[in-house]
Amino acid sequence: MYCPFCRHPDSRVVDSRTTDDGTSIRRRRQCPDCSRRFTTVETCSLMVVKRSGVTEPFSRTKVINGVRKACQGRPVTEDALAQLGQRVEEAVRATGSAELTTHDVGLAILGPLQELDLVAFLRFASVYRAFDSLEDFEAAIAQLREQQRGRPAVDDDDHGNAVAERQGTDRGSGAAADAPVPVSAAD
């Protein structure tokens, strides 16, 4: 570590302490040449590989900003968003991997966001899972209802069929199997 004052290429550590959140180490150093002291902070780098292949450092701020968009207009406080960001960072660091994909980060967001606000969860999931039809939303809502009833969640592939069975519909036509046929006044 170069001394920031005289640019001497060496320094000695005088004191080391972990930060309050435990994610980094604060070190007091002293330059042997000019005897001035300075502080460094060491953190473990966690990199995120984006879909384009570009790698960038993990950012709790980016997680919070992305979730904030999903929470727009919802009764979610900034403190709750900060706690969610911390939970997501702890979860991705707990994997022990130095590199994660954006998919891994998205998965880490979904759990805490579902606990925080179901509407925000659906908004985020619709973008993250690339919903492209009403059936995708219906399947996600049905899955949430199953979870709230304490039943095990249905796999995504089988989810649409489970919804159709409960509603008595044919998945392809959307018509109810037992629905009465409308009778007009002229009949």
Backbone as JSON Lines, residues from 0, in Angstrom:
{"i":0,"aa":"M","n":[0.86,-1.18,0.0],"ca":[0.0,0.0,0.0],"c":[0.89,1.23,0.0]}
{"i":1,"aa":"Y","n":[0.69,2.07,-1.02],"ca":[1.47,3.31,-1.1],"c":[0.95,4.32,-0.09]}
{"i":2,"aa":"C","n":[1.86,5.05,0.53],"ca":[1.49,6.13,1.44],"c":[0.83,7.23,0.62]}
{"i":3,"aa":"P","n":[-0.37,7.7,1.01],"ca":[-1.04,8.75,0.24],"c":[-0.36,10.12,0.36]}
{"i":4,"aa":"F","n":[0.57,10.27,1.3],"ca":[1.23,11.55,1.52],"c":[2.57,11.66,0.79]}
{"i":5,"aa":"C","n":[3.42,10.64,0.96],"ca":[4.76,10.71,0.36],"c":[4.97,9.67,-0.74]}
{"i":6,"aa":"R","n":[3.98,8.82,-1.0],"ca":[4.01,7.78,-2.02],"c":[5.06,6.69,-1.76]}
{"i":7,"aa":"H","n":[5.49,6.55,-0.51],"ca":[6.4,5.46,-0.14],"c":[5.67,4.14,-0.4]}
{"i":8,"aa":"P","n":[6.36,3.14,-0.96],"ca":[5.68,1.9,-1.38],"c":[5.34,0.93,-0.25]}
{"i":9,"aa":"D","n":[5.59,1.3,0.99],"ca":[5.33,0.36,2.08],"c":[4.65,1.08,3.24]}
{"i":10,"aa":"S","n":[3.97,0.31,4.07],"ca":[3.37,0.84,5.28],"c":[3.21,-0.3,6.26]}
{"i":11,"aa":"R","n":[3.06,0.06,7.54],"ca":[2.85,-1.01,8.52],"c":[1.49,-0.81,9.16]}
{"i":12,"aa":"V","n":[0.84,-1.94,9.49],"ca":[-0.49,-1.89,10.08],"c":[-0.34,-1.65,11.58]}
{"i":13,"aa":"V","n":[-1.02,-0.61,12.06],"ca":[-0.99,-0.25,13.47],"c":[-2.18,-0.85,14.21]}
{"i":14,"aa":"D","n":[-3.35,-0.89,13.54],"ca":[-4.57,-1.39,14.18],"c":[-5.5,-1.94,13.1]}
{"i":15,"aa":"S","n":[-6.21,-3.04,13.41],"ca":[-7.2,-3.63,12.49],"c":[-8.49,-3.87,13.25]}
{"i":16,"aa":"R","n":[-9.61,-3.49,12.62],"ca":[-10.93,-3.73,13.22],"c":[-11.93,-4.0,12.11]}
{"i":17,"aa":"T","n":[-12.9,-4.85,12.41],"ca":[-13.97,-5.06,11.45],"c":[-14.96,-3.91,11.57]}
{"i":18,"aa":"T","n":[-15.64,-3.6,10.48],"ca":[-16.65,-2.55,10.51],"c":[-17.88,-3.07,11.23]}
{"i":19,"aa":"D","n":[-18.8,-2.15,11.56],"ca":[-20.0,-2.52,12.31],"c":[-20.83,-3.59,11.61]}
{"i":20,"aa":"D","n":[-20.92,-3.51,10.27],"ca":[-21.74,-4.49,9.56],"c":[-20.97,-5.78,9.27]}
{"i":21,"aa":"G","n":[-19.69,-5.81,9.57],"ca":[-18.9,-7.03,9.43],"c":[-18.5,-7.38,8.01]}
{"i":22,"aa":"T","n":[-18.74,-6.49,7.06],"ca":[-18.43,-6.79,5.67],"c":[-17.05,-6.31,5.24]}
{"i":23,"aa":"S","n":[-16.37,-5.57,6.08],"ca":[-15.05,-5.09,5.71],"c":[-14.17,-4.91,6.95]}
{"i":24,"aa":"I","n":[-12.9,-4.7,6.69],"ca":[-11.92,-4.51,7.78],"c":[-11.3,-3.13,7.62]}
{"i":25,"aa":"R","n":[-11.28,-2.39,8.69],"ca":[-10.67,-1.06,8.74],"c":[-9.27,-1.21,9.32]}
{"i":26,"aa":"R","n":[-8.28,-0.73,8.61],"ca":[-6.89,-0.82,9.09],"c":[-6.27,0.58,9.19]}
{"i":27,"aa":"R","n":[-5.65,0.84,10.34],"ca":[-4.86,2.06,10.52],"c":[-3.44,1.68,10.16]}
{"i":28,"aa":"R","n":[-2.84,2.47,9.29],"ca":[-1.48,2.19,8.82],"c":[-0.58,3.39,9.1]}
{"i":29,"aa":"Q","n":[0.71,3.1,9.19],"ca":[1.7,4.17,9.39],"c":[2.81,3.98,8.37]}
{"i":30,"aa":"C","n":[3.18,5.09,7.75],"ca":[4.25,5.09,6.76],"c":[5.6,5.09,7.49]}
{"i":31,"aa":"P","n":[6.51,4.18,7.15],"ca":[7.83,4.17,7.81],"c":[8.71,5.33,7.37]}
{"i":32,"aa":"D","n":[8.38,5.96,6.25],"ca":[9.22,7.04,5.73],"c":[8.83,8.39,6.32]}
{"i":33,"aa":"C","n":[7.52,8.77,6.24],"ca":[7.1,10.08,6.73],"c":[6.41,10.01,8.09]}
{"i":34,"aa":"S","n":[6.16,8.81,8.61],"ca":[5.53,8.55,9.91],"c":[4.08,9.02,10.01]}
{"i":35,"aa":"R","n":[3.47,9.39,8.91],"ca":[2.07,9.8,8.95],"c":[1.17,8.57,8.93]}
{"i":36,"aa":"R","n":[-0.02,8.73,9.5],"ca":[-0.97,7.61,9.57],"c":[-2.12,7.84,8.61]}
{"i":37,"aa":"F","n":[-2.67,6.72,8.12],"ca":[-3.83,6.78,7.24],"c":[-4.65,5.5,7.43]}
{"i":38,"aa":"T","n":[-5.87,5.55,6.95],"ca":[-6.8,4.43,7.13],"c":[-7.12,3.8,5.78]}
{"i":39,"aa":"T","n":[-7.15,2.48,5.76],"ca":[-7.62,1.75,4.58],"c":[-8.79,0.87,4.98]}
{"i":40,"aa":"V","n":[-9.61,0.55,4.01],"ca":[-10.76,-0.33,4.25],"c":[-10.67,-1.47,3.24]}
{"i":41,"aa":"E","n":[-10.66,-2.7,3.74],"ca":[-10.6,-3.88,2.87],"c":[-11.97,-4.52,2.81]}
{"i":42,"aa":"T","n":[-12.41,-4.83,1.6],"ca":[-13.66,-5.56,1.42],"c":[-13.4,-6.72,0.47]}
{"i":43,"aa":"C","n":[-14.2,-7.74,0.62],"ca":[-14.15,-8.88,-0.28],"c":[-14.92,-8.51,-1.53]}
{"i":44,"aa":"S","n":[-14.3,-8.62,-2.68],"ca":[-15.0,-8.22,-3.9],"c":[-15.96,-9.33,-4.34]}
{"i":45,"aa":"L","n":[-17.12,-8.91,-4.74],"ca":[-18.16,-9.8,-5.23],"c":[-18.55,-9.25,-6.59]}
{"i":46,"aa":"M","n":[-18.35,-10.06,-7.63],"ca":[-18.59,-9.6,-8.98],"c":[-19.87,-10.21,-9.55]}
{"i":47,"aa":"V","n":[-20.56,-9.42,-10.37],"ca":[-21.78,-9.87,-11.02],"c":[-21.54,-9.9,-12.53]}
{"i":48,"aa":"V","n":[-21.85,-11.05,-13.14],"ca":[-21.7,-11.2,-14.58],"c":[-23.06,-10.9,-15.21]}
{"i":49,"aa":"K","n":[-23.1,-9.86,-16.02],"ca":[-24.35,-9.45,-16.66],"c":[-24.62,-10.31,-17.88]}
{"i":50,"aa":"R","n":[-25.83,-10.24,-18.42],"ca":[-26.22,-11.04,-19.59],"c":[-25.31,-10.78,-20.79]}
{"i":51,"aa":"S","n":[-24.82,-9.55,-20.9],"ca":[-23.95,-9.2,-22.03],"c":[-22.54,-9.77,-21.87]}
{"i":52,"aa":"G","n":[-22.25,-10.33,-20.69],"ca":[-20.92,-10.87,-20.43],"c":[-20.03,-9.92,-19.66]}
{"i":53,"aa":"V","n":[-20.46,-8.68,-19.52],"ca":[-19.7,-7.67,-18.78],"c":[-19.75,-8.02,-17.28]}
{"i":54,"aa":"T","n":[-18.62,-7.86,-16.62],"ca":[-18.54,-8.12,-15.19],"c":[-18.39,-6.8,-14.46]}
{"i":55,"aa":"E","n":[-19.17,-6.64,-13.38],"ca":[-19.09,-5.42,-12.58],"c":[-19.24,-5.79,-11.1]}
{"i":56,"aa":"P","n":[-18.77,-4.93,-10.21],"ca":[-18.9,-5.22,-8.78],"c":[-20.37,-5.24,-8.34]}
{"i":57,"aa":"F","n":[-20.69,-6.1,-7.38],"ca":[-22.03,-6.14,-6.82],"c":[-22.33,-4.8,-6.18]}
{"i":58,"aa":"S","n":[-23.55,-4.32,-6.37],"ca":[-23.94,-3.04,-5.8],"c":[-25.27,-3.18,-5.09]}
{"i":59,"aa":"R","n":[-25.24,-3.02,-3.78],"ca":[-26.47,-3.05,-2.99],"c":[-27.38,-1.9,-3.43]}
{"i":60,"aa":"T","n":[-26.8,-0.78,-3.79],"ca":[-27.57,0.38,-4.24],"c":[-28.36,0.05,-5.5]}
{"i":61,"aa":"K","n":[-27.75,-0.69,-6.44],"ca":[-28.47,-1.07,-7.66],"c":[-29.64,-2.0,-7.34]}
{"i":62,"aa":"V","n":[-29.45,-2.89,-6.39],"ca":[-30.53,-3.8,-5.96],"c":[-31.68,-2.97,-5.4]}
{"i":63,"aa":"I","n":[-31.36,-2.05,-4.5],"ca":[-32.39,-1.23,-3.86],"c":[-33.12,-0.38,-4.9]}
{"i":64,"aa":"N","n":[-32.38,0.21,-5.84],"ca":[-33.01,1.05,-6.86],"c":[-33.94,0.23,-7.75]}
{"i":65,"aa":"G","n":[-33.55,-0.98,-8.1],"ca":[-34.4,-1.85,-8.91],"c":[-35.66,-2.24,-8.18]}
{"i":66,"aa":"V","n":[-35.52,-2.55,-6.91],"ca":[-36.69,-2.94,-6.11],"c":[-37.57,-1.72,-5.83]}
{"i":67,"aa":"R","n":[-36.97,-0.56,-5.7],"ca":[-37.74,0.67,-5.45],"c":[-38.72,0.92,-6.59]}
{"i":68,"aa":"K","n":[-38.31,0.62,-7.82],"ca":[-39.22,0.8,-8.96],"c":[-40.42,-0.13,-8.83]}
{"i":69,"aa":"A","n":[-40.19,-1.36,-8.41],"ca":[-41.3,-2.3,-8.23],"c":[-42.21,-1.89,-7.08]}
{"i":70,"aa":"C","n":[-41.66,-1.16,-6.11],"ca":[-42.41,-0.75,-4.92],"c":[-43.07,0.62,-5.07]}
{"i":71,"aa":"Q","n":[-42.95,1.22,-6.24],"ca":[-43.5,2.55,-6.45],"c":[-45.0,2.56,-6.2]}
{"i":72,"aa":"G","n":[-45.44,3.47,-5.34],"ca":[-46.85,3.59,-5.0],"c":[-47.31,2.59,-3.95]}
{"i":73,"aa":"R","n":[-46.42,1.8,-3.42],"ca":[-46.74,0.8,-2.4],"c":[-46.3,1.32,-1.03]}
{"i":74,"aa":"P","n":[-46.89,0.82,0.05],"ca":[-46.52,1.29,1.39],"c":[-45.23,0.62,1.89]}
{"i":75,"aa":"V","n":[-44.13,0.9,1.2],"ca":[-42.83,0.33,1.56],"c":[-41.89,1.48,1.91]}
{"i":76,"aa":"T","n":[-41.3,1.41,3.1],"ca":[-40.42,2.48,3.57],"c":[-39.0,2.31,3.04]}
{"i":77,"aa":"E","n":[-38.24,3.39,3.11],"ca":[-36.83,3.33,2.71],"c":[-36.04,2.39,3.63]}
{"i":78,"aa":"D","n":[-36.42,2.36,4.91],"ca":[-35.75,1.44,5.83],"c":[-35.98,0.0,5.43]}
{"i":79,"aa":"A","n":[-37.2,-0.31,5.01],"ca":[-37.51,-1.67,4.57],"c":[-36.71,-2.02,3.31]}
{"i":80,"aa":"L","n":[-36.54,-1.06,2.41],"ca":[-35.73,-1.3,1.21],"c":[-34.27,-1.51,1.57]}
{"i":81,"aa":"A","n":[-33.78,-0.73,2.53],"ca":[-32.39,-0.89,2.97],"c":[-32.18,-2.27,3.6]}
{"i":82,"aa":"Q","n":[-33.13,-2.72,4.39],"ca":[-33.03,-4.05,4.99],"c":[-33.09,-5.15,3.93]}
{"i":83,"aa":"L","n":[-33.94,-4.96,2.93],"ca":[-34.01,-5.92,1.85],"c":[-32.67,-5.98,1.11]}
{"i":84,"aa":"G","n":[-32.08,-4.82,0.84],"ca":[-30.78,-4.78,0.18],"c":[-29.72,-5.51,0.98]}
{"i":85,"aa":"Q","n":[-29.75,-5.33,2.29],"ca":[-28.78,-6.02,3.15],"c":[-29.0,-7.53,3.12]}
{"i":86,"aa":"R","n":[-30.26,-7.95,3.19],"ca":[-30.57,-9.39,3.15],"c":[-30.12,-10.01,1.84]}
{"i":87,"aa":"V","n":[-30.33,-9.3,0.73],"ca":[-29.91,-9.81,-0.57],"c":[-28.39,-9.93,-0.62]}
{"i":88,"aa":"E","n":[-27.69,-8.9,-0.15],"ca":[-26.23,-8.95,-0.17],"c":[-25.71,-10.09,0.71]}
{"i":89,"aa":"E","n":[-26.3,-10.26,1.88],"ca":[-25.88,-11.35,2.76],"c":[-26.12,-12.71,2.1]}
{"i":90,"aa":"A","n":[-27.25,-12.83,1.4],"ca":[-27.58,-14.1,0.74],"c":[-26.6,-14.41,-0.38]}
{"i":91,"aa":"V","n":[-26.26,-13.42,-1.19],"ca":[-25.34,-13.69,-2.3],"c":[-23.91,-13.9,-1.8]}
{"i":92,"aa":"R","n":[-23.53,-13.22,-0.74],"ca":[-22.2,-13.46,-0.17],"c":[-22.12,-14.83,0.49]}
{"i":93,"aa":"A","n":[-23.24,-15.29,1.06],"ca":[-23.26,-16.59,1.73],"c":[-23.08,-17.75,0.75]}
{"i":94,"aa":"T","n":[-23.27,-17.49,-0.54],"ca":[-23.06,-18.56,-1.53],"c":[-21.59,-18.96,-1.59]}
{"i":95,"aa":"G","n":[-20.71,-18.05,-1.18],"ca":[-19.28,-18.35,-1.18],"c":[-18.64,-18.17,-2.54]}
{"i":96,"aa":"S","n":[-19.41,-17.76,-3.51],"ca":[-18.89,-17.58,-4.86],"c":[-18.41,-16.15,-5.04]}
{"i":97,"aa":"A","n":[-17.3,-15.98,-5.74],"ca":[-16.78,-14.63,-5.99],"c":[-17.46,-13.99,-7.18]}
{"i":98,"aa":"E","n":[-18.08,-14.81,-8.06],"ca":[-18.81,-14.3,-9.21],"c":[-20.21,-14.88,-9.25]}
{"i":99,"aa":"L","n":[-21.17,-14.02,-9.49],"ca":[-22.57,-14.41,-9.6],"c":[-23.13,-13.88,-10.9]}
{"i":100,"aa":"T","n":[-24.19,-14.5,-11.38],"ca":[-24.88,-13.97,-12.55],"c":[-26.01,-13.05,-12.08]}
{"i":101,"aa":"T","n":[-26.51,-12.25,-13.0],"ca":[-27.64,-11.39,-12.66],"c":[-28.85,-12.25,-12.3]}
{"i":102,"aa":"H","n":[-28.93,-13.45,-12.88],"ca":[-30.01,-14.37,-12.54],"c":[-29.95,-14.76,-11.07]}
{"i":103,"aa":"D","n":[-28.74,-15.05,-10.57],"ca":[-28.56,-15.4,-9.16],"c":[-29.0,-14.25,-8.24]}
{"i":104,"aa":"V","n":[-28.65,-13.04,-8.63],"ca":[-29.02,-11.87,-7.83],"c":[-30.54,-11.7,-7.84]}
{"i":105,"aa":"G","n":[-31.16,-11.88,-9.0],"ca":[-32.61,-11.79,-9.1],"c":[-33.31,-12.81,-8.22]}
{"i":106,"aa":"L","n":[-32.8,-14.03,-8.2],"ca":[-33.37,-15.06,-7.34],"c":[-33.25,-14.67,-5.87]}
{"i":107,"aa":"A","n":[-32.13,-14.07,-5.51],"ca":[-31.92,-13.64,-4.12],"c":[-32.87,-12.5,-3.74]}
{"i":108,"aa":"I","n":[-33.3,-11.73,-4.71],"ca":[-34.22,-10.62,-4.44],"c":[-35.65,-11.12,-4.24]}
{"i":109,"aa":"L","n":[-36.07,-12.12,-5.0],"ca":[-37.47,-12.54,-5.01],"c":[-37.99,-12.96,-3.63]}
{"i":110,"aa":"G","n":[-37.22,-13.73,-2.87],"ca":[-37.68,-14.19,-1.56],"c":[-37.98,-13.06,-0.59]}
{"i":111,"aa":"P","n":[-37.0,-12.2,-0.3],"ca":[-37.27,-11.09,0.62],"c":[-38.34,-10.12,0.11]}
{"i":112,"aa":"L","n":[-38.41,-9.94,-1.21],"ca":[-39.41,-9.03,-1.76],"c":[-40.81,-9.61,-1.61]}
{"i":113,"aa":"Q","n":[-40.95,-10.91,-1.74],"ca":[-42.25,-11.55,-1.54],"c":[-42.74,-11.36,-0.12]}
{"i":114,"aa":"E","n":[-41.83,-11.42,0.84],"ca":[-42.19,-11.19,2.25],"c":[-42.54,-9.73,2.5]}
{"i":115,"aa":"L","n":[-41.9,-8.83,1.77],"ca":[-42.09,-7.4,1.97],"c":[-43.43,-6.91,1.41]}
{"i":116,"aa":"D","n":[-43.72,-7.23,0.14],"ca":[-44.93,-6.73,-0.5],"c":[-45.25,-7.6,-1.71]}
{"i":117,"aa":"L","n":[-46.43,-8.21,-1.71],"ca":[-46.79,-9.14,-2.78],"c":[-47.0,-8.45,-4.13]}
{"i":118,"aa":"V","n":[-47.55,-7.25,-4.12],"ca":[-47.75,-6.54,-5.38],"c":[-46.4,-6.16,-5.99]}
{"i":119,"aa":"A","n":[-45.5,-5.66,-5.17],"ca":[-44.16,-5.33,-5.65],"c":[-43.44,-6.59,-6.14]}
{"i":120,"aa":"F","n":[-43.66,-7.7,-5.44],"ca":[-43.08,-8.98,-5.86],"c":[-43.56,-9.35,-7.26]}
{"i":121,"aa":"L","n":[-44.87,-9.23,-7.5],"ca":[-45.4,-9.56,-8.83],"c":[-44.87,-8.63,-9.9]}
{"i":122,"aa":"R","n":[-44.74,-7.35,-9.58],"ca":[-44.18,-6.4,-10.54],"c":[-42.75,-6.79,-10.9]}
{"i":123,"aa":"F","n":[-41.94,-7.07,-9.87],"ca":[-40.54,-7.42,-10.1],"c":[-40.45,-8.74,-10.85]}
{"i":124,"aa":"A","n":[-41.23,-9.73,-10.42],"ca":[-41.2,-11.05,-11.06],"c":[-41.64,-10.97,-12.51]}
{"i":125,"aa":"S","n":[-42.59,-10.08,-12.82],"ca":[-43.06,-9.97,-14.2],"c":[-41.95,-9.52,-15.14]}
{"i":126,"aa":"V","n":[-41.06,-8.68,-14.66],"ca":[-39.93,-8.24,-15.47],"c":[-38.81,-9.29,-15.42]}
{"i":127,"aa":"Y","n":[-38.5,-9.76,-14.23],"ca":[-37.41,-10.71,-14.04],"c":[-37.66,-12.02,-14.78]}
{"i":128,"aa":"R","n":[-38.89,-12.52,-14.7],"ca":[-39.22,-13.79,-15.35],"c":[-39.8,-13.58,-16.75]}
{"i":129,"aa":"A","n":[-39.81,-12.34,-17.21],"ca":[-40.25,-11.98,-18.56],"c":[-41.66,-12.49,-18.87]}
{"i":130,"aa":"F","n":[-42.62,-12.11,-18.02],"ca":[-44.01,-12.46,-18.29],"c":[-44.4,-11.85,-19.63]}
{"i":131,"aa":"D","n":[-45.11,-12.62,-20.45],"ca":[-45.54,-12.08,-21.73],"c":[-47.01,-12.32,-22.02]}
{"i":132,"aa":"S","n":[-47.74,-12.81,-21.01],"ca":[-49.17,-13.02,-21.22],"c":[-49.89,-12.93,-19.88]}
{"i":133,"aa":"L","n":[-51.2,-12.83,-19.95],"ca":[-52.01,-12.8,-18.73],"c":[-51.89,-14.12,-17.98]}
{"i":134,"aa":"E","n":[-51.72,-15.21,-18.72],"ca":[-51.59,-16.52,-18.09],"c":[-50.37,-16.58,-17.17]}
{"i":135,"aa":"D","n":[-49.3,-15.89,-17.55],"ca":[-48.11,-15.85,-16.7],"c":[-48.43,-15.18,-15.36]}
{"i":136,"aa":"F","n":[-49.19,-14.08,-15.43],"ca":[-49.59,-13.39,-14.2],"c":[-50.53,-14.26,-13.38]}
{"i":137,"aa":"E","n":[-51.5,-14.88,-14.05],"ca":[-52.45,-15.74,-13.34],"c":[-51.74,-16.89,-12.65]}
{"i":138,"aa":"A","n":[-50.77,-17.48,-13.32],"ca":[-50.02,-18.59,-12.74],"c":[-49.23,-18.13,-11.51]}
{"i":139,"aa":"A","n":[-48.61,-16.96,-11.6],"ca":[-47.85,-16.44,-10.46],"c":[-48.77,-16.12,-9.29]}
{"i":140,"aa":"I","n":[-49.92,-15.54,-9.57],"ca":[-50.87,-15.22,-8.5],"c":[-51.4,-16.5,-7.86]}
{"i":141,"aa":"A","n":[-51.72,-17.5,-8.68],"ca":[-52.2,-18.77,-8.14],"c":[-51.13,-19.43,-7.27]}
{"i":142,"aa":"Q","n":[-49.88,-19.33,-7.69],"ca":[-48.79,-19.88,-6.9],"c":[-48.68,-19.17,-5.55]}
{"i":143,"aa":"L","n":[-48.84,-17.86,-5.54],"ca":[-48.8,-17.11,-4.28],"c":[-49.96,-17.52,-3.38]}
{"i":144,"aa":"R","n":[-51.13,-17.71,-3.97],"ca":[-52.28,-18.13,-3.17],"c":[-52.05,-19.5,-2.55]}
{"i":145,"aa":"E","n":[-51.47,-20.4,-3.31],"ca":[-51.15,-21.74,-2.79],"c":[-50.18,-21.63,-1.61]}
{"i":146,"aa":"Q","n":[-49.18,-20.78,-1.75],"ca":[-48.2,-20.61,-0.68],"c":[-48.85,-20.02,0.57]}
{"i":147,"aa":"Q","n":[-49.79,-19.1,0.38],"ca":[-50.45,-18.48,1.53],"c":[-51.36,-19.48,2.24]}
{"i":148,"aa":"R","n":[-51.88,-20.43,1.52],"ca":[-52.72,-21.46,2.13],"c":[-51.89,-22.53,2.82]}
{"i":149,"aa":"G","n":[-50.58,-22.45,2.67],"ca":[-49.69,-23.42,3.33],"c":[-49.45,-24.67,2.52]}
{"i":150,"aa":"R","n":[-49.9,-24.66,1.27],"ca":[-49.64,-25.8,0.39],"c":[-48.31,-25.6,-0.29]}
{"i":151,"aa":"P","n":[-47.68,-26.7,-0.67],"ca":[-46.41,-26.55,-1.39],"c":[-46.63,-25.86,-2.72]}
{"i":152,"aa":"A","n":[-45.65,-25.1,-3.13],"ca":[-45.75,-24.36,-4.38],"c":[-45.73,-25.34,-5.55]}
{"i":153,"aa":"V","n":[-46.47,-25.0,-6.59],"ca":[-46.53,-25.82,-7.79],"c":[-45.39,-25.4,-8.71]}
{"i":154,"aa":"D","n":[-44.78,-26.37,-9.4],"ca":[-43.71,-26.04,-10.35],"c":[-44.26,-25.12,-11.42]}
{"i":155,"aa":"D","n":[-43.39,-24.27,-11.99],"ca":[-43.82,-23.33,-13.02],"c":[-44.43,-24.05,-14.22]}
{"i":156,"aa":"D","n":[-43.87,-25.19,-14.64],"ca":[-44.38,-25.9,-15.81],"c":[-45.78,-26.43,-15.58]}
{"i":157,"aa":"D","n":[-46.06,-26.94,-14.39],"ca":[-47.35,-27.52,-14.08],"c":[-48.35,-26.49,-13.58]}
{"i":158,"aa":"H","n":[-47.88,-25.27,-13.37],"ca":[-48.71,-24.28,-12.7],"c":[-49.94,-23.9,-13.51]}
{"i":159,"aa":"G","n":[-49.77,-23.67,-14.81],"ca":[-50.9,-23.29,-15.64],"c":[-51.95,-24.38,-15.68]}
{"i":160,"aa":"N","n":[-51.53,-25.64,-15.72],"ca":[-52.49,-26.73,-15.73],"c":[-53.23,-26.82,-14.41]}
{"i":161,"aa":"A","n":[-52.53,-26.56,-13.3],"ca":[-53.18,-26.6,-11.99],"c":[-54.23,-25.5,-11.89]}
{"i":162,"aa":"V","n":[-53.93,-24.33,-12.43],"ca":[-54.89,-23.24,-12.41],"c":[-56.11,-23.63,-13.23]}
{"i":163,"aa":"A","n":[-55.86,-24.21,-14.4],"ca":[-56.96,-24.61,-15.28],"c":[-57.84,-25.66,-14.62]}
{"i":164,"aa":"E","n":[-57.23,-26.62,-13.92],"ca":[-58.0,-27.66,-13.26],"c":[-58.88,-27.08,-12.16]}
{"i":165,"aa":"R","n":[-58.34,-26.15,-11.36],"ca":[-59.11,-25.56,-10.27],"c":[-60.28,-24.75,-10.81]}
{"i":166,"aa":"Q","n":[-60.06,-24.09,-11.95],"ca":[-61.09,-23.24,-12.5],"c":[-62.04,-24.02,-13.41]}
{"i":167,"aa":"G","n":[-61.71,-25.29,-13.68],"ca":[-62.55,-26.1,-14.56],"c":[-62.47,-25.64,-16.0]}
{"i":168,"aa":"T","n":[-61.32,-25.13,-16.41],"ca":[-61.15,-24.66,-17.78],"c":[-60.2,-25.54,-18.53]}
{"i":169,"aa":"D","n":[-60.36,-25.49,-19.84],"ca":[-59.41,-26.15,-20.72],"c":[-58.33,-25.12,-20.98]}
{"i":170,"aa":"R","n":[-57.08,-25.45,-20.75],"ca":[-55.99,-24.48,-20.84],"c":[-55.94,-23.82,-22.21]}
{"i":171,"aa":"G","n":[-56.24,-24.59,-23.24],"ca":[-56.13,-24.04,-24.58],"c":[-57.25,-23.09,-24.93]}
{"i":172,"aa":"S","n":[-58.47,-23.4,-24.58],"ca":[-59.6,-22.58,-25.03],"c":[-59.97,-21.48,-24.06]}
{"i":173,"aa":"G","n":[-59.72,-21.71,-22.77],"ca":[-60.1,-20.72,-21.76],"c":[-61.58,-20.79,-21.44]}
{"i":174,"aa":"A","n":[-62.33,-21.73,-22.04],"ca":[-63.76,-21.84,-21.77],"c":[-63.97,-22.76,-20.58]}
{"i":175,"aa":"A","n":[-64.96,-22.48,-19.78],"ca":[-65.24,-23.31,-18.63],"c":[-65.86,-24.62,-19.09]}
{"i":176,"aa":"A","n":[-65.44,-25.74,-18.5],"ca":[-65.93,-27.05,-18.89],"c":[-67.39,-27.23,-18.5]}
{"i":177,"aa":"D","n":[-67.76,-26.72,-17.35],"ca":[-69.11,-26.92,-16.85],"c":[-69.96,-25.66,-16.94]}
{"i":178,"aa":"A","n":[-69.51,-24.7,-17.72],"ca":[-70.23,-23.42,-17.78],"c":[-71.55,-23.62,-18.51]}
{"i":179,"aa":"P","n":[-72.59,-22.98,-18.01],"ca":[-73.88,-23.1,-18.69],"c":[-73.82,-22.4,-20.04]}
{"i":180,"aa":"V","n":[-74.55,-22.97,-20.97],"ca":[-74.62,-22.36,-22.3],"c":[-75.63,-21.24,-22.23]}
{"i":181,"aa":"P","n":[-75.25,-20.03,-22.68],"ca":[-76.19,-18.92,-22.61],"c":[-77.41,-19.17,-23.5]}
{"i":182,"aa":"V","n":[-78.57,-18.87,-22.98],"ca":[-79.81,-19.05,-23.72],"c":[-80.38,-17.68,-24.0]}
{"i":183,"aa":"S","n":[-80.69,-17.45,-25.24],"ca":[-81.24,-16.13,-25.57],"c":[-82.74,-16.12,-25.36]}
{"i":184,"aa":"A","n":[-83.35,-14.98,-25.29],"ca":[-84.79,-14.83,-25.05],"c":[-85.59,-15.37,-26.22]}
{"i":185,"aa":"A","n":[-84.99,-15.45,-27.42],"ca":[-85.71,-15.91,-28.6],"c":[-85.86,-17.41,-28.61]}
{"i":186,"aa":"D","n":[-85.08,-18.17,-27.87],"ca":[-85.17,-19.64,-27.88],"c":[-86.33,-20.11,-27.15]}
